[in-house]
């Protein structure tokens, strides 16, 4: 289904019971974040929220894609898996051997379908250019200040359109934009992104870089800007495939670039590669931590155009789950088939858990037919596009449901030999990863939880272990380990043990390993994970978030007897010789929480929802974005 505007999508959401209109005044500075954070963490992502009274001329839509149902509605399908199935069917038709001229001729309609997905430039002005501001002021939009330690207001759902100056091939990416003046923002693209590569080409040529930023319009276009497409593949073509109608483009008013005719808002401008960068951030990011301030290019705004009935779309990110988790789930389902068809034929299913924040944790199942196949899959995935940012990969057999965490856990317990089935590698990491010793570079871990062939097995000490009660083990460890706050087994099988403690000196981990090594009561355990003393060990979701986010796997994994210790605590210079700044977690300030508590009944959202920030407040170390 092709949507002609964001307003049309809003109508569909409302008819489906997936939208709440909020007529009460709500301040875009922090208050919208606080309300959205409460709603988006409800079962199945809560509802989309349309704020109609923000003190600006534009209504604001948020959490529009914050559930699997709304993602499916946005892409015009009943189930996100339908898109992957369609891609697989088309691919197989195109690549199947053709034995006769007649069979080849039968493919012409399929080729015609692909041609119909290509974007089309039309003459005249589009609906996105009904109102033209050649003296632009970005502050006329209800741009959010998302979290208390943010460096300012950020545009968070932009489709940033750039062109390769050498090939003319277009790219559409999504890079946050901090506002500095009425016609100046930063352009926060990571060095691995196509936009950054285009920028480097303009810099070599000594030319200014034309850019257009689209907001709103058909959700398929917004989603496509987030999709992990191969370099040099036009995101507007993917949008055309998803919406079953080509994207119409028109010439921008002040820049030599094309923009979606049906978008809600267009921001035109340029970057001068000769200019010094601007200090951007901090920003409360999708990792659940602040991404810290750094230098990025200046984006100069030359014109803003919009529809007469334009809606400003935005999103917030933070401690999962948030709206971005469901956008990531769409990517997981849509791109599973292309990965299987082009790179990993044994791949059966994939899960990017919400608490793995897209790149920290991936679980895959494979049809295993030979020894070492999990390692083969590991290498293939870590070399595939944005999968290069994955930090922890778990591989299970095809009969394991990767979305059923109990089944995955049982596969781990049954099939993993800790000393031989944990595989480490080095490679690029997302620049938002705060735990690696070096910026955007560190280690990765693959856990081979597949059933093993005979030549993959290793001899183990099969001595019979005396069954220890959990309380016996807890008592023993508390007597041995200084600063121990809490102890918890993941379940009654006593294979994975969580500890929380305060590291007191640089020798703490060495002493802890010695205590664990000398404790006979731990001989049947596979894994011990150490958390900071403030962490609630009964909250498995938060433990999963922190245990993948706070580690550089190779550096922070220690092998002891037949089990491993993973250090998932925050790292400091004094205790860990960690030389980078460690970011604070994202929680709202108490004044905003109180203001929304008092305003809640007037919002007509439904039953009162307590602020998630109150739960996570113990993990906040101090004011500001950096842990001191």
ZAVEX-880322 format. One line per field, with one value per residue (C-alpha): residue number from 1; residue in one letter; chain; x, y, z. Coordinates in steps of 0.02 Angstrom, whole numbers, plus 50000, padded with zeros to 5 digits. Layout:
# residues N
resi [NUM:...]
resn [A:...]
chain [A:...]
u [X:...]
v [Y:...]
w [Z:...]
***
This chain:
# residues 628
resi [1:2:3:4:5:6:7:8:9:10:11:12:13:14:15:16:17:18:19:20:21:22:23:24:25:26:27:28:29:30:31:32:33:34:35:36:37:38:39:40:41:42:43:44:45:46:47:48:49:50:51:52:53:54:55:56:57:58:59:60:61:62:63:64:65:66:67:68:69:70:71:72:73:74:75:76:77:78:79:80:81:82:83:84:85:86:87:88:89:90:91:92:93:94:95:96:97:98:99:100:101:102:103:104:105:106:107:108:109:110:111:112:113:114:115:116:117:118:119:120:121:122:123:124:125:126:127:128:129:130:131:132:133:134:135:136:137:138:139:140:141:142:143:144:145:146:147:148:149:150:151:152:153:154:155:156:157:158:159:160:161:162:163:164:165:166:167:168:169:170:171:172:173:174:175:176:177:178:179:180:181:182:183:184:185:186:187:188:189:190:191:192:193:194:195:196:197:198:199:200:201:202:203:204:205:206:207:208:209:210:211:212:213:214:215:216:217:218:219:220:221:222:223:224:225:226:227:228:229:230:231:232:233:234:235:236:237:238:239:240:241:242:243:244:245:246:247:248:249:250:251:252:253:254:255:256:257:258:259:260:261:262:263:264:265:266:267:268:269:270:271:272:273:274:275:276:277:278:279:280:281:282:283:284:285:286:287:288:289:290:291:292:293:294:295:296:297:298:299:300:301:302:303:304:305:306:307:308:309:310:311:312:313:314:315:316:317:318:319:320:321:322:323:324:325:326:327:328:329:330:331:332:333:334:335:336:337:338:339:340:341:342:343:344:345:346:347:348:349:350:351:352:353:354:355:356:357:358:359:360:361:362:363:364:365:366:367:368:369:370:371:372:373:374:375:376:377:378:379:380:381:382:383:384:385:386:387:388:389:390:391:392:393:394:395:396:397:398:399:400:401:402:403:404:405:406:407:408:409:410:411:412:413:414:415:416:417:418:419:420:421:422:423:424:425:426:427:428:429:430:431:432:433:434:435:436:437:438:439:440:441:442:443:444:445:446:447:448:449:450:451:452:453:454:455:456:457:458:459:460:461:462:463:464:465:466:467:468:469:470:471:472:473:474:475:476:477:478:479:480:481:482:483:484:485:486:487:488:489:490:491:492:493:494:495:496:497:498:499:500:501:502:503:504:505:506:507:508:509:510:511:512:513:514:515:516:517:518:519:520:521:522:523:524:525:526:527:528:529:530:531:532:533:534:535:536:537:538:539:540:541:542:543:544:545:546:547:548:549:550:551:552:553:554:555:556:557:558:559:560:561:562:563:564:565:566:567:568:569:570:571:572:573:574:575:576:577:578:579:580:581:582:583:584:585:586:587:588:589:590:591:592:593:594:595:596:597:598:599:600:601:602:603:604:605:606:607:608:609:610:611:612:613:614:615:616:617:618:619:620:621:622:623:624:625:626:627:628]
resn [X:X:X:X:X:X:X:X:X:X:X:X:X:X:X:X:X:X:X:X:X:X:X:X:X:X:X:X:X:X:X:X:X:X:X:X:X:X:X:X:X:X:X:X:X:X:X:X:X:X:X:X:X:X:X:X:X:X:X:X:X:X:X:X:X:X:X:X:X:X:X:X:X:X:X:X:X:X:X:X:X:X:X:X:X:X:X:X:X:X:X:X:X:X:X:X:X:X:X:X:X:X:X:X:X:X:X:X:X:X:X:X:X:X:X:X:X:X:X:X:X:X:X:X:X:X:X:X:X:X:X:X:X:X:X:X:X:X:X:X:X:X:X:X:X:X:X:X:X:X:X:X:X:X:X:X:X:X:X:X:X:X:X:X:X:X:X:X:X:X:X:X:X:X:X:X:X:X:X:X:X:X:X:X:X:X:X:X:X:X:X:X:X:X:X:X:X:X:X:X:X:X:X:X:X:X:X:X:X:X:X:X:X:X:X:X:X:X:X:X:X:X:X:X:X:X:X:X:X:X:X:X:X:X:X:X:X:X:X:X:X:X:X:X:X:X:X:X:X:X:X:X:X:X:X:X:X:X:X:X:X:X:X:X:X:X:X:X:X:X:X:X:X:X:X:X:X:X:X:X:X:X:X:X:X:X:X:X:X:X:X:X:X:X:X:X:X:X:X:X:X:X:X:X:X:X:X:X:X:X:X:X:X:X:X:X:X:X:X:X:X:X:X:X:X:X:X:X:X:X:X:X:X:X:X:X:X:X:X:X:X:X:X:X:X:X:X:X:X:X:X:X:X:X:X:X:X:X:X:X:X:X:X:X:X:X:X:X:X:X:X:X:X:X:X:X:X:X:X:X:X:X:X:X:X:X:X:X:X:X:X:X:X:X:X:X:X:X:X:X:X:X:X:X:X:X:X:X:X:X:X:X:X:X:X:X:X:X:X:X:X:X:X:X:X:X:X:X:X:X:X:X:X:X:X:X:X:X:X:X:X:X:X:X:X:X:X:X:X:X:X:X:X:X:X:X:X:X:X:X:X:X:X:X:X:X:X:X:X:X:X:X:X:X:X:X:X:X:X:X:X:X:X:X:X:X:X:X:X:X:X:X:X:X:X:X:X:X:X:X:X:X:X:X:X:X:X:X:X:X:X:X:X:X:X:X:X:X:X:X:X:X:X:X:X:X:X:X:X:X:X:X:X:X:X:X:X:X:X:X:X:X:X:X:X:X:X:X:X:X:X:X:X:X:X:X:X:X:X:X:X:X:X:X:X:X:X:X:X:X:X:X:X:X:X:X:X:X:X:X:X:X:X:X:X:X:X:X:X:X:X:X:X:X:X:X:X:X:X:X:X:X:X:X:X:X:X:X:X:X:X:X:X:X:X:X:X:X:X:X:X:X:X:X:X:X:X:X]
chain [A:A:A:A:A:A:A:A:A:A:A:A:A:A:A:A:A:A:A:A:A:A:A:A:A:A:A:A:A:A:A:A:A:A:A:A:A:A:A:A:A:A:A:A:A:A:A:A:A:A:A:A:A:A:A:A:A:A:A:A:A:A:A:A:A:A:A:A:A:A:A:A:A:A:A:A:A:A:A:A:A:A:A:A:A:A:A:A:A:A:A:A:A:A:A:A:A:A:A:A:A:A:A:A:A:A:A:A:A:A:A:A:A:A:A:A:A:A:A:A:A:A:A:A:A:A:A:A:A:A:A:A:A:A:A:A:A:A:A:A:A:A:A:A:A:A:A:A:A:A:A:A:A:A:A:A:A:A:A:A:A:A:A:A:A:A:A:A:A:A:A:A:A:A:A:A:A:A:A:A:A:A:A:A:A:A:A:A:A:A:A:A:A:A:A:A:A:A:A:A:A:A:A:A:A:A:A:A:A:A:A:A:A:A:A:A:A:A:A:A:A:A:A:A:A:A:A:A:A:A:A:A:A:A:A:A:A:A:A:A:A:A:A:A:A:A:A:A:A:A:A:A:A:A:A:A:A:A:A:A:A:A:A:A:A:A:A:A:A:A:A:A:A:A:A:A:A:A:A:A:A:A:A:A:A:A:A:A:A:A:A:A:A:A:A:A:A:A:A:A:A:A:A:A:A:A:A:A:A:A:A:A:A:A:A:A:A:A:A:A:A:A:A:A:A:A:A:A:A:A:A:A:A:A:A:A:A:A:A:A:A:A:A:A:A:A:A:A:A:A:A:A:A:A:A:A:A:A:A:A:A:A:A:A:A:A:A:A:A:A:A:A:A:A:A:A:A:A:A:A:A:A:A:A:A:A:A:A:A:A:A:A:A:A:A:A:A:A:A:A:A:A:A:A:A:A:A:A:A:A:A:A:A:A:A:A:A:A:A:A:A:A:A:A:A:A:A:A:A:A:A:A:A:A:A:A:A:A:A:A:A:A:A:A:A:A:A:A:A:A:A:A:A:A:A:A:A:A:A:A:A:A:A:A:A:A:A:A:A:A:A:A:A:A:A:A:A:A:A:A:A:A:A:A:A:A:A:A:A:A:A:A:A:A:A:A:A:A:A:A:A:A:A:A:A:A:A:A:A:A:A:A:A:A:A:A:A:A:A:A:A:A:A:A:A:A:A:A:A:A:A:A:A:A:A:A:A:A:A:A:A:A:A:A:A:A:A:A:A:A:A:A:A:A:A:A:A:A:A:A:A:A:A:A:A:A:A:A:A:A:A:A:A:A:A:A:A:A:A:A:A:A:A:A:A:A:A:A:A:A:A:A:A:A:A:A:A:A:A:A:A:A:A:A:A:A:A:A:A:A:A:A:A:A:A:A:A:A:A:A:A:A:A:A:A:A:A:A]
u [50000:50064:50026:50019:50058:50090:49912:49844:49946:49880:49702:49743:49820:49668:49546:49649:49642:49829:49833:49802:49774:49839:49758:49831:49984:50145:50318:50436:50578:50586:50399:50357:50503:50441:50265:50327:50450:50308:50194:50322:50377:50201:50154:50172:50239:50086:50004:50062:50047:49992:50030:49917:49966:50155:50161:50207:50109:50141:50067:50196:50186:50291:50295:50209:50317:50328:50246:50250:50069:50106:50262:50156:50025:50160:50221:50048:50063:49976:50140:50319:50374:50266:50392:50539:50436:50398:50583:50629:50497:50553:50737:50707:50606:50743:50886:50805:50880:50784:50786:50690:50651:50472:50530:50640:50496:50390:50514:50475:50327:50440:50570:50429:50384:50562:50563:50403:50495:50620:50592:50524:50563:50410:50400:50330:50318:50264:50145:50302:50332:50161:50237:50413:50523:50678:50723:50717:50704:50718:50660:50483:50473:50430:50600:50628:50753:50749:50851:50916:51100:51072:51174:51017:50868:50886:50794:50784:50686:50764:50786:50952:50973:51149:51228:51395:51481:51578:51439:51282:51208:51092:51089:50955:51016:50954:51074:51024:51037:51071:51006:51128:51045:50891:50983:51124:51128:51260:51255:51294:51343:51458:51618:51554:51399:51373:51336:51508:51587:51498:51559:51739:51720:51658:51803:51927:51845:51840:51654:51508:51394:51208:51091:50904:50819:50642:50525:50364:50270:50249:50315:50393:50515:50556:50589:50697:50813:50853:50872:51044:51052:51212:51312:51257:51080:50947:50837:50695:50693:50668:50529:50448:50454:50379:50239:50209:50219:50369:50424:50391:50531:50538:50681:50729:50706:50883:50994:51036:50953:50785:50663:50506:50355:50239:50347:50277:50430:50590:50746:50870:51050:51233:51392:51554:51693:51820:51735:51787:51671:51554:51554:51393:51309:51293:51136:51031:51052:50972:51102:51017:51170:51223:51331:51461:51502:51614:51648:51535:51503:51399:51239:51184:50997:50951:50765:50623:50467:50315:50137:49995:49940:50115:50145:50316:50374:50501:50559:50653:50780:50841:50840:50751:50620:50583:50510:50675:50668:50517:50598:50744:50623:50558:50737:50765:50612:50635:50820:50824:50781:50912:51047:50999:50990:51152:51273:51217:51110:51103:51024:50849:50797:50864:50818:50883:50819:50756:50879:51025:50996:51014:51201:51251:51159:51102:51031:51026:50973:51056:51033:51195:51269:51456:51581:51630:51478:51433:51604:51580:51414:51497:51628:51498:51383:51521:51574:51399:51353:51293:51311:51495:51441:51370:51459:51383:51318:51230:51210:51084:51013:50869:50743:50771:50651:50767:50623:50595:50730:50699:50738:50895:50949:50923:51027:51165:51160:51156:51279:51408:51579:51636:51821:51795:51630:51663:51748:51824:51869:51918:51833:51737:51606:51468:51542:51408:51487:51553:51636:51777:51949:51968:51845:51736:51853:51854:51815:51665:51607:51515:51434:51417:51263:51232:51233:51408:51471:51593:51747:51690:51685:51823:51859:51796:51815:51660:51677:51511:51474:51392:51230:51245:51097:51090:51095:51254:51340:51279:51340:51510:51534:51479:51609:51745:51709:51728:51597:51474:51300:51190:51194:51066:51055:50963:50860:50857:50985:51118:51220:51227:51264:51240:51343:51331:51471:51570:51745:51858:52029:52123:52157:51974:51945:52105:52053:51877:51944:52051:51902:51793:51931:51951:51765:51722:51540:51552:51612:51446:51425:51455:51450:51468:51423:51476:51367:51380:51306:51157:51091:50933:50986:50805:50774:50835:50795:50902:51040:51039:51049:51195:51290:51302:51319:51454:51579:51720:51700:51880:51946:51808:51796:51902:51912:51914:51917:51774:51673:51695:51679:51614:51641:51486:51521:51556:51741:51847:52025:52064:51994:52009:52138:51998:52049:51890:51746:51606:51431:51287:51125:50968:50844:50729:50751:50638:50556:50494:50434:50335:50262:50198:50131:50027:49972:49931:49742:49724:49818:49677:49803:49728:49778:49924:50095:50241:50399:50526:50661:50614:50656:50823:50875:50993:51100:51130:51298:51290:51218:51275:51316:51483:51510:51632]
v [50000:50172:50314:50489:50577:50549:50609:50465:50341:50425:50393:50208:50198:50280:50163:50015:50078:50108:50297:50414:50599:50712:50884:50943:51056:50955:51033:50957:50987:50822:50804:50715:50597:50556:50517:50415:50317:50263:50215:50128:50010:49941:49770:49764:49942:50038:50157:50287:50463:50618:50776:50911:51051:51077:51267:51254:51257:51073:50921:50793:50604:50483:50295:50271:50117:50056:49885:49740:49778:49960:49913:49794:49930:50052:49933:49876:49692:49577:49503:49565:49390:49412:49536:49416:49276:49388:49432:49248:49200:49338:49293:49110:49152:49266:49145:48980:48900:48944:48802:48883:49049:49033:49018:49169:49269:49224:49323:49487:49528:49500:49618:49742:49733:49774:49922:49983:49998:50126:50306:50429:50613:50719:50899:51041:51053:50916:50920:50930:51103:51181:51305:51372:51462:51534:51621:51459:51442:51262:51319:51333:51142:51056:50972:50873:50891:50707:50676:50790:50784:50802:50937:51018:50984:50840:50793:50605:50534:50620:50541:50618:50617:50628:50593:50515:50654:50526:50405:50508:50364:50421:50365:50393:50370:50415:50523:50627:50817:50932:51110:51251:51400:51436:51377:51269:51090:50954:50799:50650:50514:50376:50346:50177:50255:50296:50479:50496:50414:50536:50679:50620:50619:50799:50846:50772:50871:51032:51050:51092:50944:50968:50880:50867:50800:50730:50709:50611:50554:50369:50264:50143:50281:50319:50135:50117:50253:50137:49978:49895:49901:49866:50019:50098:50029:50167:50162:50239:50080:49975:50094:50070:49881:49892:50013:49931:50101:50200:50348:50513:50640:50826:50949:51037:51226:51282:51128:51017:50864:50775:50753:50647:50737:50673:50703:50813:50923:50951:51034:51086:51135:51095:51047:51138:51008:51147:51206:51147:51023:51071:50992:50890:50796:50717:50624:50494:50349:50182:50088:50153:50260:50433:50440:50568:50731:50730:50832:50816:50916:51076:51070:51241:51255:51354:51318:51229:51173:51079:51024:51135:50998:50939:50830:50828:50647:50604:50465:50440:50306:50245:50095:49959:49926:50084:50119:50081:49901:49868:49953:49835:49688:49734:49731:49562:49487:49573:49539:49360:49291:49395:49341:49159:49169:49263:49223:49095:48959:48858:49005:48959:49101:49253:49354:49525:49534:49705:49706:49676:49853:49792:49759:49688:49520:49409:49233:49125:48947:48846:48682:48604:48466:48470:48505:48686:48752:48873:48954:48964:49055:49167:49225:49250:49355:49463:49505:49553:49738:49805:49632:49681:49778:49624:49590:49429:49294:49136:48994:48853:48707:48727:48644:48778:48925:49076:49182:49063:49109:48955:48844:48944:48932:48743:48728:48826:48714:48554:48591:48719:48667:48834:48813:48756:48830:49013:49089:49263:49381:49563:49687:49850:49897:50026:50195:50202:50052:50122:49966:49932:49991:50075:50184:50082:49932:49782:49599:49489:49324:49180:49049:48885:48808:48684:48495:48429:48298:48170:48261:48423:48345:48358:48244:48312:48263:48159:48146:48144:48310:48324:48421:48589:48693:48871:48932:48832:48913:49086:49066:49004:49147:49282:49222:49228:49380:49557:49683:49552:49628:49489:49314:49233:49078:49101:48945:48785:48700:48811:48826:49015:49121:49309:49407:49591:49680:49840:49826:49903:49903:49853:49679:49642:49534:49436:49402:49356:49229:49150:49134:49059:48937:48873:48849:48666:48712:48792:48640:48612:48794:48849:49038:49172:49352:49496:49652:49817:49814:49924:49798:49699:49520:49462:49570:49454:49578:49715:49590:49539:49723:49760:49597:49627:49816:49831:49704:49691:49501:49445:49568:49535:49345:49242:49052:48967:48778:48724:48885:49066:49229:49379:49553:49654:49797:49977:50004:50138:50201:50160:49983:49927:50043:50093:50258:50309:50405:50290:50357:50372:50280:50371:50423:50573:50712:50712:50878:50814:50650:50748:50865:50719:50630:50784:50806:50623:50625:50774:50682:50552:50415:50286:50211:50292:50222:50245:50320:50187:50309:50284:50100:50131:50278:50170:50139:50324:50372:50562:50709:50731:50616:50550:50439:50527]
w [50000:49953:50075:50001:50164:50347:50381:50279:50383:50541:50481:50457:50630:50708:50621:50683:50862:50861:50890:51036:51004:51143:51143:51309:51292:51308:51300:51167:51289:51389:51422:51259:51290:51464:51404:51255:51362:51476:51331:51220:51359:51376:51308:51118:51114:51173:51049:50924:50997:50902:51002:50934:51054:51066:51055:50870:50707:50672:50760:50813:50783:50885:50919:50750:50713:50892:50873:50751:50706:50665:50568:50463:50437:50385:50250:50195:50244:50367:50428:50410:50355:50199:50129:50149:50070:49920:49900:49907:49778:49658:49680:49643:49487:49424:49455:49405:49246:49088:48962:48820:48739:48803:48983:48960:48886:49037:49143:49056:49170:49321:49249:49220:49404:49454:49335:49417:49583:49516:49574:49447:49431:49389:49332:49434:49622:49741:49888:49997:49919:49944:50068:50033:50160:50076:50238:50338:50526:50586:50758:50687:50699:50866:50878:51038:51176:51219:51379:51518:51471:51283:51199:51129:51015:50891:50732:50754:50606:50453:50282:50230:50040:49969:49799:49755:49656:49552:49504:49532:49633:49772:49953:50085:50264:50436:50537:50686:50671:50820:50800:50833:50749:50644:50487:50557:50619:50635:50525:50635:50513:50570:50475:50413:50330:50147:50183:50262:50110:49995:50104:50085:49896:49895:50008:49883:49743:49846:49814:49927:49958:49918:50040:50062:50218:50203:50351:50346:50193:50156:50302:50176:50127:50308:50342:50186:50251:50399:50296:50280:50091:49995:49949:49783:49795:49797:49951:49850:49746:49903:49954:49784:49807:49981:49934:49762:49682:49625:49731:49641:49655:49616:49601:49761:49766:49811:49791:49643:49715:49706:49849:49880:49809:49945:50100:50237:50262:50161:50230:50095:50122:50100:50190:50150:50171:50196:50356:50527:50609:50750:50925:50929:51071:51196:51143:51233:51112:51068:51170:51328:51363:51306:51152:51199:51112:50959:50802:50648:50488:50487:50385:50321:50286:50130:50117:50208:50116:50180:50147:50206:50325:50372:50525:50609:50636:50769:50882:51043:51084:51251:51366:51266:51212:51115:50943:50855:50918:50806:50657:50686:50696:50522:50456:50536:50450:50280:50258:50322:50149:50053:50177:50157:49967:49939:50081:50211:50131:50293:50387:50447:50562:50650:50804:50853:51033:51088:51232:51114:51042:50862:50856:51024:51015:50872:50882:50725:50686:50549:50457:50515:50405:50440:50577:50606:50515:50655:50637:50449:50478:50606:50481:50344:50452:50526:50348:50291:50287:50453:50532:50548:50703:50790:50954:51024:50906:50966:50840:50871:50771:50649:50767:50900:50898:50907:50974:51121:51246:51353:51202:51164:51345:51346:51187:51273:51427:51325:51185:51240:51301:51371:51333:51154:51093:51127:50975:50973:50833:50810:50698:50678:50806:50801:50851:50987:51074:51236:51307:51184:51235:51066:50972:50850:50857:50970:50993:50953:51025:50942:51053:50959:51040:50899:50924:50894:50774:50849:50784:50868:51042:51172:51318:51483:51663:51695:51885:51974:52056:52225:52206:52294:52344:52284:52464:52499:52351:52398:52577:52519:52396:52516:52639:52508:52399:52465:52409:52347:52339:52271:52196:52082:51973:51809:51846:51947:51836:51914:51754:51742:51895:51911:52038:52080:52170:52184:52117:52248:52164:52007:52079:52113:51959:51988:52168:52112:51987:52122:52239:52103:52052:52229:52258:52230:52238:52063:51967:51879:51822:51641:51657:51790:51745:51856:51863:51957:52131:52080:51952:51993:51957:51951:51796:51658:51519:51596:51633:51449:51398:51515:51489:51301:51308:51441:51374:51252:51241:51224:51353:51479:51470:51591:51585:51755:51768:51652:51662:51609:51703:51604:51676:51631:51751:51699:51669:51752:51740:51921:51927:51745:51664:51545:51466:51374:51454:51512:51473:51595:51568:51512:51646:51651:51779:51931:51888:51720:51796:51925:51793:51688:51843:51882:51700:51665:51690:51573:51435:51415:51375:51492:51658:51747:51697:51815:51742:51686:51740:51922:51904:51819:51929:52038:51883:51857:51931:51931:51836:51658:51514:51578:51729:51846]
***
